[in-house]
Amino acid sequence: MSTGFAGSRSMDERRRRRLASESSESLDDSNDDSTPVSNARTNRFAAGQFPLRTLIFPKRWKLAAYYLPVFLCFSGLISVDVYRLEWCAPDSALSAYLSLEQSPLPLFLTGCLLFFSGQIALLIASLRTQSLHDFSGRHRLWKWVAGGLFLFALCTTTQLHQVWASTVIELRLFDWGPHTELLAWLVPGLVVGLSVSLMSYLEMRGDRAGLNFTILAAATYMTYLTFTLTGNLIPWESHHYLIGAGILYFAHWSLFTSLLLHTHHLLYQSVDLPEKVPSRFKKHFANHLHRRRIKKKARQVAKAIKQKELMANRLAQQESEEASTESNNVETIEKTTKTTPRRKKAAAAKKTEAQVSIPQETSTPDPEPVQEPENELEPSQPRSARKQKPKRTMRVDNAHDPELLKGLSKRERRKLQKQWREEERRNAQQNQEDYS
């Protein structure tokens, strides 16, 4: 049985597909009953599984046989330095060999541990190449991790960083004041160390034990760096070297243990990276943003509803004001129309009383005594009243005879009706002005 693929976009993808086809073929061969047990054993030896699975045990607690002796070795170095003055003379060669400051033994052991850690990183890279889903080639990160660990092992064993710092000062490549010798090797070391830590963190997301030890190692290295830079502020100056050595050894041991546990994870659980799961912080933050958007939208809707209500109230107030003004105008017009005849009657009564009180010169009465007051009342009336008389009796609609619309087109009818309406509107306005 063979698996066929349409094509690939890169060399990595082609390689993964070749491995997939080979693994399927090997599974078919293993399922064949005619294959003897000896051939299966030879195939297993050829694949390199037997020695590695023999060295790295299936049960995780058995890995303590590797990382526990390392921890005891470093703790023994610190305890020997503490009690060396009780066992030998201070000026003896044995005392100088057991001292952490003068002896090359601690440097050699830490360099060896970092070198073995780099070898384990290369082993992890080879195991990660068996992943059929790593199409982006993430397994190459472990080669960079191994290179960084080899560089740290070289600098720890040969003190190459100190040589680099003195060379920088002699050649005056850059000048950072009194801390030039320290920063000359500290800044590149920080760059390489942070890169190694980040790549290890990205690759160990599926292995909880290895990831925890990696985080512990990074935190311990940062603690050692802080202790080195702020040593003058911390008491027990006579034991500063022992404290710093203990912190540094613990960081090396945590890094070694994390790589060992991750190798066990790749061998017995999965060589693939886990699916990227969104973090709880991002999920909580996304929910918070979603709730904020909903609240903001609700506020906008409530604000729009309030604005609509305010506009409706304003329109209602305007309509009520207009209605009240119209009613007031109508009342004033009615009052004026009611008061004008009363004024006329009052003026006529006064005139008649005045005429009665005046002595008559002639004995013959005037044949038209009643008509004179009416004629004389006309000039005493206001002009507005005189103008209102013909306009009240007159109707505009009488001049607008509908018979005139006959025989006209629809457009001409509309124009004529519009002219009639405008004339009626003008006449109504003039009437209101006259009444006011």
GIGI-V586046 format. One record per pair of residues at least 4 apart in sequence whose C-alpha atoms are under 6 Angstrom apart, sorted by sequence separation. I is the first residue (numbers start at 1). GAP is how many residues later the second one is. D is the distance in Angstrom with one decimal. If there is no record, write none. Layout:
i/gap/d
I/GAP/D
I/GAP/D
This chain:
i/gap/d
49/4/5.9
64/4/5.1
72/4/5.9
76/4/6.0
80/4/5.6
99/4/5.5
154/4/6.0
155/4/4.9
168/4/5.6
176/4/4.8
180/4/5.8
183/4/5.6
189/4/5.9
190/4/5.9
207/4/6.0
227/4/5.4
265/4/5.3
266/4/5.1
280/4/6.0
281/4/6.0
282/4/5.9
317/4/6.0
343/4/6.0
372/4/6.0
373/4/5.8
388/4/5.9
8/5/5.8
45/5/5.8
90/5/5.8
155/5/4.7
168/5/5.4
266/5/4.8
8/6/5.7
96/6/5.8
97/6/4.6
155/6/5.7
204/7/5.4
405/8/6.0
128/11/5.5
125/14/5.4
165/16/5.1
125/17/5.2
3/18/5.6
81/18/5.3
165/19/5.3
121/21/5.8
224/23/6.0
161/24/5.7
121/25/5.3
118/28/4.3
221/30/5.9
118/31/5.2
220/31/5.3
118/32/5.9
217/34/4.7
114/35/5.9
115/35/5.6
217/37/5.1
115/38/5.7
217/38/5.5
114/39/5.2
213/41/5.6
214/41/5.9
111/42/4.4
214/44/5.6
111/45/5.6
213/45/5.0
111/46/5.2
210/48/4.3
108/49/5.5
107/50/5.4
384/50/5.7
145/51/5.2
210/51/5.4
210/52/5.2
206/68/5.4
333/102/6.0
16/116/5.5
13/122/5.5
117/139/5.5
124/139/6.0
131/140/5.5
131/141/5.4
128/143/5.6
